[in-house]
Amino acid sequence: MKKNIIVMILLLMFSQVFLAENNENTYFDTNLTVEERVNDLLSRMTLREKIGQLDQYLGTAYKRKRGNDSAATKTEELIKKGYIGSLLIVSTAKEANELQRLAESSRLKIPLLIAQDAIHGHALYYGATVFPTAVGIASTGNLELAKKAAEITAKELRATGYQWTFSPNVDVTRDPRWGRTGETFGEDPFLVGEMGKAFVIGYQGDDISQPNRVLSCIKHFVAGGQPIDGKNFAPMDVSKRTLHEIFFPPFKKAVDAGAWTLMAAHNEVNGIPCHASEYLLTDILRNEWDFKGFVVSDWHDIEALYRIHYVADGMKDATKQALLAGVDMHMYGEGFAKPAVELVEEGAIPISLIDAKVKLILETKFRLGLFENRYVDLDEIENVIASKEHREVALQIARESIVLLKNENQLLPIKSDTKKIFLTGPNATGNAILGDWTWKQPEENVFTVVKGLQENLPENMELNYFDCGNIYSITDSSIALAVKEAEQSDIALVVVGGNNFRDGAPDRTGGENWARSDIKLYGKQIELVQAIEKTGTPTVVILINGRPLAIPWIAENIPSILETWEPGMEGGKAIADVLFGEYNPSGKLPFSIPRSVGQLQYWYNYKPSREARDYKFGETGPLYDFGHGLSYTTFEYSNLTFTDKVSAGDDVKVKITIKNTGSYSGDEIVQIYLNDEVSSVTTPVRKLVAFQKISLEPNEEKIVTLTIPSIQLALYNREMKQVIEPGVFKVMAGGLIDKFEVVE
Ligand code: GLC
């Protein structure tokens, strides 16, 4: 009996090999439909080859750079066997081509899907465009620019041999202690969702088979942005209501926009790790939202089921839980394939489930055109990455990302009769300006604040820069030296904040796994600012940071404050443009800025009972509110109008007039907030439901029409059904308030 089975298996394998080499009607035939090609290829694959398509490994150069030659060689062997479907952290286009060539030497010649964390530009790639980080892009309120940034990122990825980016991060962040705060679009579900959708469309266009398109990857599903203690991976204990009201909407919006892939989150939600959550990855994602793409694990998060969460007794148990819950691809490396094959052979995982997952991967590769075109032209790259056009977009986003928090007595823009400008602060130079998910870039590509000011200094002005050391190394003596220089100057600019720059920065204070238990300025930065302010020289504080920072003393005592977040490779130029009035700041905060870590967890769209009591000591409200941002000009809002009776299910069109009543031309992000006055369950005191950016010359007036999507009037009732209840809704915009009624 056993002999017959062996003979049968051998015959089957031989026939598959024979067919693959001899049947002209192969899956390489572009006249076949994608479905026919997928089915034809799948029919030729062994189980081990199928599992290989669900497995992702690290690039070999990355391993060799870390002295792991044997692992790199092993990876190359597996690629040649057709046992690896995807790679991440491939270092160069040359390496991408070489590894694709190994895949082409395999029996079935299935191309590799090569992925990268290109979160704010192709910023891990040497010489590519580095945009402002997500928190800055969100501050622009400019969805067109957000989409453009994603399009450029996709173009630079494809030019260098990558077809998939692990972006956009559509986590809603509700705790700035979290190291990844700057990697997200903020604390508001509507803003995060709109920005995430713009990125998905920018990356993918309306067809991923078009040139210069890449797969998006919405992450991290779900709710890593409100960890119980601010730390990455920490448990999320949020109600189903909060999941549906806050954390799900940006993912749902991105799924509806056609997001091709999704990454599960490291954390557990209410006792169940996301990577083992059938509720999240099947019930919600596939059955309720009809997600058609594929799910990739996060970094060793199948392994985390037994290493960190202890819900599995080993890799085989973890693999089984993850595959059955809805994970399709393993990130990364050894340890997944063997148990996965065994689970199928033992019948614990049906081959039909594996086939369904493999088909998703194969379809993706066919649609990306990888079977026809898997290599890139190395000579073409330098014409694409960080091109003049791409850098101009990076500069414009950086300009529009800057938030003017305070500007007493119009100290800014710097007056034209100013003679001596003093510049210091740890972030006036270095790579904090680039933010997380950025590796070292050519120095000539990075506009630090020093460089930006030096190269854009008005003729009659003199710039005196003093290097006071980095965030960790400011000393009393360097402060004393800075004071001496400040005393001799007409204005002092102090650049402080944090440093999320990924590439081994010696003074890193934030980024992926760098949460903080405090959100003050680290080190002696505040002492530096206080000493300079004490000289009596008018002082401007410029913040470069990847999270909201509690700066109560600065808010109280410094006349002008710019929050520039992490403005990217052109950041220094953008900051110079704002300081000298070449660009009138228009950014709005995508985060509330708390007065202290003790106010956490705080968010602007809180439920009414939060206002029932105050603290015994100190203010209850934040230092700066979500949506705050000043301009060098002033805008007057009037004529807020909309229909006073709305039928449930109708969108609400809102008209409002804005006039530039100042002397500077400027951009303004018109924001519409909504409050459901009386509801069957508690609803936020206000929530952002629409926004639009406009430009106005001095004295120019515009009537702007915005639409409140009907879904924004809905709530999850006591039975957790999403409904629109009749009743009165308050609309708030530019200080104006009016109401409409939803009638049955
Ligand atoms: C990390 C991050 C995820 C990233 C992945 C690959 O753990 O959580 O955002 O895409 O690994 O680098």
Boltz pocket constraint, residues with backbone or C-beta under 6 A from the ligand:
constraints:
  - pocket:
      binder: B
      contacts: [[A, 88], [A, 117], [A, 166], [A, 219], [A, 298], [A, 299]]
      max_distance: 6.0
